[in-house]
Amino acid sequence: MAVIDGPEAPLPGQRRWEKESGAGLRWLLLGEVGLDDCYDDIPLGRCVEIEGLFVDLPPRPREHFTLVGCAPEGALADLLNRLPAEALGTDQAWLGDVAITEPSPPPGTPPVWSGEYLGDVIVLGRRPSTSMPGTVDVDLSGFVDVDDRTDAVRRPRDTSDFVLLGGGQERYGTCLDLTGVFRDQAAPPVPQVRLRGCRPAPALLTALDAIGQSTTAAERRRRILAEVHVVAADGSTGHLVGAAVSGSVQASEPSRLGAGLLDITIDSDPREPFPTRVLDMLGHWRTGRPAEKNLWAGYDRELRHHWAGIALGRVPAAPDRPAGATYDLDGRFVTDIEGFYCAIGEAINGPGGYFGWNLDALDDCLHGGFGARTPFRLTWHNSIVARQHLVDGYDRRRLGPAVSLQYLLDLLTAEQVEIDLR
C-alpha cells in the first residue's frame, strides 16, 4: 500500500501527524474546512469508523419523461408507426440512447447548451398533444446520464424547442418541451455522516469551535469537504477513489471508542454512498497488497468496478518495466468489462494491481506511468470466456454500447500491444 507521495502529498509535518495519531484509526480525511476558492489537501482528522459512507441503496429506479409537442422522425417515428399499442412499454419498444440538444445555432455562434443524454430508453406510449396541433406527446422511461443519481439537471435558458438525436446523430425528431428530465439536486440519500472515534486535526477543530454559532462566517467555517483515505496496519495510506465526506459539522461528543476521541456528526451533502461490501474488499489490503490473484472474481460488476478503484488508489510510485515484456492475463473470470480491467491490472502489476478501470483510463495506462511500457506482449489465457461474454450489443449498466472483445483487441493492438489469445 502506498504512502501518500508525489505532487499531492501532505507536507512533512502533516505526515508526522498521520503517523502519530494512533493505531486503530482506520480512516484519514484530507481536504479543507470553510470551502474557500481553492482546494486544500490538508489533514482534517483520523477516525475509527465513518457511519453513512457505506450504505446499500436500492437500485436506481427507471425515470419517466414526456416529449411534449413531439414531431417524430427516423427510428422513433418508425417505432411509433410499427408497434401496436400493447407492445409499447415492452422491450419491443426499446429505443436505446437519445441525445437532447438545442437547434443548431447560426454559423459562427457557439452553442449555449451541451445537451443531455437519456440512456436505455423505452417508449411507453403516445397521445395527441394539446400543445400544438399535429404533434404528439410521447412518454418514455430510461435514465438521465448523470455521474450521481442525486445530481441536478439544469434546464437551458432561452431554448424554446429541442432536437432529438439517436446513435450516429440520426434525427429522432423535435419537441417543444420535456418533462421529467430537468430537476433540482435531490436530497441526500444518507442525511448524516458520523465520524466515530475521531481525532480531529487543527483544521477540523476550527469547524468544531463554530458549532452553535449562527453567523454566516460560522456556518462557512463548519463546512468541510474531505477525501477519504484508508490507513493500513503498517500506517501507510491509500486513497479510496470517489469516497468523500462533505457537508456541515453539526455536533460533537466524547466517543466510547477511545479516550480523547470524538464522535462528530455532519449533515451530509447529496452524494451516493459506497456499497457495504466495499468494506469487505478493503480487508484484502489491510496488511498490504492482496496475496492472491482473482480475489475479485466472486463480486458482481459494480463491486468489480470498486475493486479496480481501490487498486487505483494504491498505485505505487515506481518506474515502468522495460518495453518488450510479456504479461499473462488469466481470462477465466473475464465475464464483463469490469472483470477485464481487474484481470489486466493483475496481469501487469500483480494481485490487486491497477491498469485502468474504464476505456479512457486504460488508454492513459497504455501511454506509460502505470507499470508497463509499450510495446509489450499480452498472453490472454482462457480467452474463450471473453469471446462468449464481451460481445456487441447494449450495456445497460454502462448506458451505452457494450465493449466487445474485438474492440479491446483493436484498441490494444493500436497501442502496440501484441495479443496472444489462448
C-alpha positions as CSV (number, residue, x, y, z in Angstrom):
1,M,0.0,0.0,0.0
2,A,1.4,3.3,-1.0
3,V,2.2,6.1,1.4
4,I,0.8,9.4,0.1
5,D,3.6,10.8,-2.1
6,G,4.0,12.9,-5.2
7,P,2.7,16.3,-6.0
8,E,-0.4,15.9,-3.9
9,A,1.5,14.6,-0.8
10,P,1.0,16.2,2.6
11,L,3.8,18.3,3.9
12,P,6.3,16.5,6.2
13,G,4.6,17.9,9.3
14,Q,1.3,16.5,8.1
15,R,2.7,13.1,7.6
16,R,4.2,13.1,11.1
17,W,0.7,14.0,12.4
18,E,-0.8,11.0,10.5
19,K,1.8,8.6,11.9
20,E,1.4,9.8,15.5
21,S,-2.4,9.9,15.5
22,G,-2.7,6.3,17.0
23,A,-3.4,2.8,16.0
24,G,-6.9,1.7,15.3
25,L,-7.8,5.0,13.5
26,R,-8.5,3.3,10.1
27,W,-9.7,6.4,8.1
28,L,-7.8,9.5,7.3
29,L,-9.6,12.6,5.9
30,L,-7.7,15.0,3.7
31,G,-9.4,18.1,2.5
32,E,-10.5,21.6,3.6
33,V,-12.6,23.5,6.0
34,G,-14.5,26.6,5.1
35,L,-14.6,25.8,1.3
36,D,-12.6,28.7,0.1
37,D,-12.0,29.3,-3.6
38,C,-9.0,26.9,-3.7
39,Y,-9.0,23.3,-2.6
40,D,-6.6,22.4,0.2
41,D,-5.4,18.8,0.7
42,I,-4.7,19.0,4.4
43,P,-5.4,16.5,7.2
44,L,-8.7,17.0,8.9
45,G,-8.7,14.0,11.2
46,R,-8.5,10.3,11.6
47,C,-11.2,8.1,12.9
48,V,-12.2,4.5,13.7
49,E,-15.4,4.4,11.7
50,I,-17.3,6.5,9.2
51,E,-21.0,5.8,9.5
52,G,-23.0,6.6,6.4
53,L,-20.1,6.2,4.0
54,F,-21.0,2.6,3.3
55,V,-24.8,2.1,2.8
56,D,-26.6,-0.2,0.3
57,L,-29.1,1.8,-1.7
58,P,-31.9,0.2,-3.7
59,P,-31.2,0.0,-7.5
60,R,-31.7,3.3,-9.2
61,P,-35.3,3.4,-10.4
62,R,-36.2,4.0,-14.0
63,E,-37.2,7.5,-14.7
64,H,-40.2,8.7,-16.7
65,F,-40.1,11.5,-19.3
66,T,-42.5,13.1,-21.7
67,L,-41.7,14.6,-25.1
68,V,-44.3,17.4,-25.3
69,G,-45.4,18.5,-28.8
70,C,-43.1,16.0,-30.5
71,A,-42.7,15.6,-34.2
72,P,-41.1,12.2,-34.5
73,E,-38.6,11.3,-37.2
74,G,-36.4,8.4,-38.1
75,A,-36.3,5.4,-35.8
76,L,-38.7,7.0,-33.3
77,A,-41.3,7.6,-36.0
78,D,-40.8,4.1,-37.3
79,L,-41.3,2.5,-33.9
80,L,-44.5,4.5,-33.2
81,N,-46.0,3.7,-36.5
82,R,-45.0,0.0,-36.5
83,L,-45.8,-1.2,-33.0
84,P,-49.3,-1.8,-31.7
85,A,-50.3,0.0,-28.5
86,E,-49.9,-3.2,-26.4
87,A,-46.2,-3.5,-27.4
88,L,-45.4,-0.1,-26.1
89,G,-43.7,-0.3,-22.7
90,T,-42.0,-3.6,-23.5
91,D,-38.6,-4.4,-24.8
92,Q,-40.1,-4.3,-28.3
93,A,-40.3,-0.6,-27.9
94,W,-36.7,-0.2,-26.8
95,L,-35.2,2.9,-28.5
96,G,-31.7,2.9,-26.9
97,D,-29.9,6.2,-26.2
98,V,-31.4,9.6,-27.0
99,A,-29.4,12.9,-27.0
100,I,-31.4,16.0,-26.4
101,T,-29.9,19.1,-27.9
102,E,-30.8,22.6,-28.9
103,P,-31.4,23.6,-32.6
104,S,-28.2,24.3,-34.4
105,P,-27.1,27.9,-33.7
106,P,-26.4,30.3,-36.6
107,P,-23.0,29.9,-38.2
108,G,-20.2,31.4,-36.1
109,T,-22.4,31.3,-33.0
110,P,-21.2,28.9,-30.2
111,P,-23.9,26.6,-28.7
112,V,-25.1,27.7,-25.3
113,W,-26.0,24.3,-24.0
114,S,-24.2,21.0,-24.3
115,G,-27.4,18.9,-24.1
116,E,-28.5,15.9,-22.0
117,Y,-28.5,12.2,-22.7
118,L,-31.1,9.6,-21.9
119,G,-30.0,6.0,-21.7
120,D,-31.8,2.7,-22.1
121,V,-34.9,4.4,-23.4
122,I,-38.2,2.5,-23.8
123,V,-41.2,4.1,-25.4
124,L,-44.3,3.8,-23.1
125,G,-47.0,5.4,-25.2
126,R,-48.2,8.4,-27.2
127,R,-51.2,10.6,-27.5
128,P,-52.3,13.7,-29.5
129,S,-50.6,16.8,-28.0
130,T,-52.6,19.8,-26.8
131,S,-49.5,22.0,-27.2
132,M,-49.5,22.0,-31.0
133,P,-51.9,20.5,-33.5
134,G,-50.5,17.7,-35.5
135,T,-47.9,16.7,-32.9
136,V,-47.9,14.0,-30.2
137,D,-46.8,13.7,-26.6
138,V,-44.5,10.7,-26.2
139,D,-44.0,9.0,-22.8
140,L,-40.6,7.4,-22.2
141,S,-38.8,5.6,-19.5
142,G,-35.0,5.4,-19.0
143,F,-32.2,7.1,-17.2
144,V,-30.7,10.6,-17.4
145,D,-26.9,10.2,-17.8
146,V,-25.5,11.7,-14.6
147,D,-22.5,10.9,-12.5
148,D,-24.5,10.6,-9.3
149,R,-28.2,9.9,-9.0
150,T,-28.6,12.9,-6.8
151,D,-27.2,15.4,-9.4
152,A,-29.3,18.3,-10.6
153,V,-30.1,18.6,-14.3
154,R,-30.5,22.2,-15.3
155,R,-32.9,23.5,-17.9
156,P,-31.2,25.6,-20.5
157,R,-32.1,29.2,-20.8
158,D,-33.6,30.7,-23.9
159,T,-34.3,27.3,-25.6
160,S,-37.8,27.2,-27.0
161,D,-37.6,23.7,-28.5
162,F,-35.4,20.7,-28.6
163,V,-33.8,18.3,-31.1
164,L,-33.8,14.6,-30.5
165,L,-30.8,12.5,-31.8
166,G,-30.1,8.8,-31.7
167,G,-26.9,6.9,-32.2
168,G,-24.8,8.1,-35.1
169,Q,-26.5,11.5,-34.8
170,E,-29.7,10.2,-36.5
171,R,-32.5,12.6,-36.0
172,Y,-35.4,11.3,-34.0
173,G,-37.4,14.5,-34.3
174,T,-38.1,17.6,-32.3
175,C,-40.3,18.6,-29.4
176,L,-41.5,21.8,-27.8
177,D,-40.7,20.8,-24.2
178,L,-39.6,17.9,-21.9
179,T,-40.9,16.8,-18.6
180,G,-39.0,14.6,-16.1
181,V,-35.5,15.4,-17.3
182,F,-34.7,18.7,-15.7
183,R,-34.7,18.8,-11.9
184,D,-33.1,20.2,-8.8
185,Q,-30.4,18.5,-6.7
186,A,-32.0,15.5,-4.9
187,A,-32.0,15.2,-1.2
188,P,-29.0,13.3,0.2
189,P,-29.8,9.5,0.4
190,V,-27.9,9.4,3.7
191,P,-28.7,12.7,5.5
192,Q,-26.0,12.4,8.1
193,V,-22.5,11.0,8.3
194,R,-20.8,10.3,11.7
195,L,-17.1,10.2,12.3
196,R,-16.9,7.8,15.1
197,G,-13.8,7.7,17.3
198,C,-12.3,10.7,15.6
199,R,-9.1,12.5,16.5
200,P,-9.5,15.9,14.8
201,A,-6.6,17.8,13.3
202,P,-6.4,21.6,13.9
203,A,-8.3,22.4,10.7
204,L,-11.3,20.3,11.8
205,L,-11.1,21.8,15.3
206,T,-11.9,25.2,13.8
207,A,-15.1,23.8,12.4
208,L,-16.0,22.2,15.8
209,D,-15.4,25.6,17.5
210,A,-18.1,27.1,15.3
211,I,-20.8,24.7,16.4
212,G,-23.8,26.6,17.9
213,Q,-22.9,29.9,16.3
214,S,-25.4,31.2,13.8
215,T,-23.4,33.8,11.9
216,T,-22.7,33.4,8.2
217,A,-19.0,33.2,9.0
218,A,-19.5,30.4,11.5
219,E,-21.7,28.5,9.1
220,R,-19.0,28.7,6.5
221,R,-16.4,27.5,9.0
222,R,-18.5,24.4,9.7
223,R,-18.4,23.4,6.0
224,I,-16.0,20.6,5.2
225,L,-15.0,18.7,2.1
226,A,-12.7,15.7,2.6
227,E,-11.5,12.8,0.5
228,V,-11.3,9.5,2.3
229,H,-8.0,7.5,2.7
230,V,-7.7,4.1,4.2
231,V,-5.0,3.5,6.8
232,A,-3.3,0.1,6.7
233,A,-1.9,-1.8,9.6
234,D,1.6,-0.5,8.9
235,G,0.4,3.1,8.9
236,S,0.6,3.6,5.1
237,T,-2.5,5.1,3.4
238,G,-4.4,4.6,0.2
239,H,-6.9,6.9,-1.4
240,L,-10.4,5.4,-1.7
241,V,-11.1,7.0,-5.1
242,G,-14.6,8.6,-5.2
243,A,-15.2,8.4,-1.4
244,A,-15.7,11.8,0.3
245,V,-17.3,13.3,3.3
246,S,-18.8,16.7,2.7
247,G,-21.3,18.8,4.5
248,S,-21.8,20.9,7.6
249,V,-20.5,19.9,11.0
250,Q,-23.4,19.9,13.4
251,A,-22.4,18.2,16.7
252,S,-19.6,16.6,18.6
253,E,-19.5,14.5,21.7
254,P,-16.9,12.3,23.5
255,S,-16.6,8.8,21.9
256,R,-16.8,5.5,23.6
257,L,-14.2,4.2,21.2
258,G,-11.2,5.7,23.0
259,A,-10.0,8.4,25.4
260,G,-9.8,11.8,23.8
261,L,-11.7,10.7,20.7
262,L,-14.9,12.4,19.5
263,D,-18.0,11.3,17.6
264,I,-18.7,14.1,15.1
265,T,-22.0,14.4,13.2
266,I,-22.1,16.0,9.8
267,D,-25.2,17.0,7.8
268,S,-24.2,15.4,4.5
269,D,-24.4,16.9,1.0
270,P,-26.2,14.9,-1.6
271,R,-23.9,12.0,-2.6
272,E,-24.3,8.3,-3.2
273,P,-22.6,6.1,-0.6
274,F,-20.4,3.1,-1.4
275,P,-21.9,-0.4,-1.2
276,T,-21.2,-2.0,2.2
277,R,-19.3,-4.9,0.6
278,V,-16.5,-2.5,-0.3
279,L,-15.6,-2.8,3.3
280,D,-15.0,-6.5,2.8
281,M,-12.8,-5.7,-0.2
282,L,-10.7,-3.3,1.8
283,G,-9.8,-6.1,4.2
284,H,-7.7,-7.6,1.4
285,W,-5.4,-4.5,1.6
286,R,-5.4,-4.2,5.4
287,T,-1.9,-5.7,5.8
288,G,-0.6,-4.8,2.4
289,R,-1.4,-5.8,-1.2
290,P,-3.6,-8.9,-1.8
291,A,-1.5,-12.1,-1.9
292,E,-3.6,-13.9,-4.5
293,K,-5.0,-13.1,-7.9
294,N,-8.7,-13.2,-8.8
295,L,-10.0,-12.4,-5.3
296,W,-12.3,-10.0,-7.2
297,A,-13.8,-12.9,-9.3
298,G,-16.7,-13.5,-6.9
299,Y,-18.0,-10.0,-7.0
300,D,-20.7,-8.6,-9.3
301,R,-20.0,-5.9,-11.9
302,E,-20.5,-2.9,-9.6
303,L,-18.2,-4.3,-7.0
304,R,-15.5,-5.3,-9.6
305,H,-15.6,-1.7,-10.6
306,H,-14.9,-0.7,-7.0
307,W,-12.1,-3.3,-6.8
308,A,-10.3,-1.5,-9.6
309,G,-11.0,1.8,-7.9
310,I,-9.3,0.6,-4.7
311,A,-6.4,-0.6,-6.8
312,L,-6.2,2.8,-8.4
313,G,-5.8,4.5,-5.0
314,R,-2.8,2.3,-4.3
315,V,-0.7,2.7,-7.5
316,P,2.9,2.6,-6.3
317,A,5.3,5.3,-7.4
318,A,7.6,3.0,-9.4
319,P,9.1,3.2,-12.9
320,D,7.5,1.2,-15.8
321,R,9.1,-2.1,-16.6
322,P,11.1,-2.0,-19.9
323,A,9.3,-2.4,-23.2
324,G,9.2,-5.9,-24.8
325,A,8.0,-7.7,-21.6
326,T,5.3,-10.4,-21.7
327,Y,2.4,-10.5,-19.3
328,D,0.0,-13.3,-18.7
329,L,-3.7,-12.5,-18.3
330,D,-5.9,-15.1,-16.5
331,G,-9.1,-14.9,-18.5
332,R,-11.2,-17.4,-16.6
333,F,-13.3,-14.8,-14.9
334,V,-13.5,-12.1,-17.6
335,T,-17.3,-12.3,-18.0
336,D,-17.7,-8.5,-18.2
337,I,-15.7,-5.4,-19.0
338,E,-15.1,-4.7,-15.3
339,G,-13.6,-8.2,-15.0
340,F,-11.2,-7.4,-17.8
341,Y,-9.9,-4.3,-16.0
342,C,-9.3,-6.3,-12.8
343,A,-7.6,-9.1,-14.8
344,I,-5.3,-6.9,-16.9
345,G,-4.4,-4.9,-13.7
346,E,-3.2,-8.1,-12.1
347,A,-1.6,-9.4,-15.3
348,I,0.7,-6.4,-15.4
349,N,1.0,-5.3,-11.7
350,G,0.3,-8.5,-9.7
351,P,-2.6,-9.2,-7.2
352,G,-4.6,-6.1,-6.6
353,G,-2.8,-4.3,-9.4
354,Y,-4.3,-1.5,-11.5
355,F,-4.2,-0.9,-15.2
356,G,-7.3,1.1,-16.0
357,W,-10.9,1.0,-14.8
358,N,-12.6,2.5,-17.9
359,L,-11.6,2.9,-21.5
360,D,-10.1,6.4,-21.1
361,A,-8.1,5.2,-18.1
362,L,-6.9,2.1,-20.0
363,D,-5.7,4.4,-22.8
364,D,-3.8,6.5,-20.2
365,C,-2.2,3.4,-18.8
366,L,-1.1,2.3,-22.2
367,H,0.8,5.6,-22.6
368,G,3.0,4.8,-19.6
369,G,3.3,5.5,-15.9
370,F,1.3,2.5,-14.7
371,G,3.8,-0.3,-14.6
372,A,4.2,-1.3,-18.3
373,R,5.7,0.4,-21.3
374,T,4.6,-0.4,-24.8
375,P,5.3,-2.3,-27.0
376,F,4.6,-5.4,-24.9
377,R,3.1,-8.8,-25.3
378,L,-0.2,-9.9,-23.6
379,T,-0.8,-13.7,-23.4
380,W,-4.6,-14.0,-22.8
381,H,-5.3,-17.4,-21.3
382,N,-8.9,-18.8,-21.5
383,S,-9.8,-16.1,-23.9
384,I,-12.9,-18.1,-24.9
385,V,-14.6,-16.7,-21.8
386,A,-14.3,-13.2,-23.0
387,R,-15.2,-14.2,-26.5
388,Q,-18.5,-15.6,-25.2
389,H,-19.3,-12.6,-22.9
390,L,-17.7,-9.5,-24.3
391,V,-19.9,-9.2,-27.4
392,D,-21.6,-6.4,-29.4
393,G,-24.8,-5.0,-28.0
394,Y,-26.1,-2.5,-25.5
395,D,-24.7,-2.4,-22.0
396,R,-27.5,-1.5,-19.6
397,R,-25.1,-1.0,-16.7
398,R,-22.9,1.5,-18.6
399,L,-25.8,3.0,-20.5
400,G,-24.1,2.7,-23.8
401,P,-22.7,0.3,-26.4
402,A,-21.1,-2.8,-24.9
403,V,-17.3,-3.1,-25.1
404,S,-16.7,-6.2,-27.1
405,L,-13.6,-8.4,-27.1
406,Q,-12.8,-7.3,-30.7
407,Y,-13.0,-3.6,-29.6
408,L,-10.5,-4.3,-26.9
409,L,-8.2,-6.2,-29.2
410,D,-8.3,-3.4,-31.7
411,L,-7.6,-0.8,-29.0
412,L,-4.6,-2.7,-27.6
413,T,-3.2,-3.5,-31.0
414,A,-3.3,0.1,-32.0
415,E,-1.2,0.9,-28.9
416,Q,1.5,-1.6,-29.8
417,V,0.3,-4.5,-27.6
418,E,0.8,-7.9,-29.2
419,I,-2.1,-10.2,-28.2
420,D,-1.7,-14.0,-27.9
421,L,-5.2,-15.5,-27.5
422,R,-5.2,-18.9,-25.9
